[in-house]
Amino acid sequence: GRARCCRDIVKKKDITLVSNSIGTSSVLQAVMDTPDLYTGICIVTPNFRELHSAEIAFPSISMPVVRTIQKALRENGQPLFEALATPSTVAQILKEPYKRQEAIDDTLVAVLLDPLLLDGASNVVFDTLSYSAGPLPEQQLAMFPENKPVWICYGKDDPWTPSRRVDALIQKPAVQQVVGFDGVGHCPHDEAPELVNPFVLEFLEHVHAKSNKASPSKAASGNSFASILDGIFK
């Protein structure tokens, strides 16, 4: 789906992807499926998919229970979803993964809640919670193209993401940097943009320079990194 979007909507190659949390697996798979479209990936807090069958203790016993709950949510979870999809509930839920509580404001709640109020949103949420198969990030990165750089950053005070497991990703061939930010939780781009934005911009400059080096015609075109950003945000 992501590759099709890039081909049909972006209509360009040399695309750089930036992901957060649950988006980790999808962007990794996108590059693995169609590496010619992409220059690399910047991951802001990888997600290790805690509901994956390989992540749950005693899977032969626990997975049937998990699947029963997942099935019940898909078939009968709409009233529960509607009860939880409120500003106060969303704000309360965010207090667990966000270390910097002051980042939880009305704007953030609205950005997260508004898509949940669209038709079909509950189906997407339940499908996401019900997906317990497929490769884990470590498995994907073990097979990832080495010429597509991966930079990773995360919050060291994220209760959902184990620091040691994130740091261990530096052992994967394509992973060039893993940086942990002190005093930040699961969404450091919301909690500490002053730390995350320079990291992402440095990565974009890195892959842009790498692309220019590989293709002198691009470097000779005179397109500065600033002009590329202008094109993105126009």
Secondary structure as UniProt FT lines:
FT   HELIX           2..5
FT   HELIX           6..10
FT   STRAND          15..21
FT   HELIX           23..33
FT   HELIX           35..37
FT   STRAND          38..46
FT   TURN            50..51
FT   TURN            53..55
FT   HELIX           59..76
FT   HELIX           78..84
FT   HELIX           87..94
FT   TURN            95..97
FT   HELIX           101..103
FT   HELIX           106..116
FT   TURN            119..120
FT   HELIX           121..130
FT   HELIX           137..142
FT   TURN            146..147
FT   STRAND          150..155
FT   TURN            156..157
FT   TURN            159..160
FT   HELIX           163..167
FT   HELIX           168..171
FT   TURN            173..174
FT   STRAND          175..181
FT   TURN            182..183
FT   HELIX           188..191
FT   HELIX           193..214
FT   HELIX           216..220
FT   TURN            221..222
FT   HELIX           225..233
//
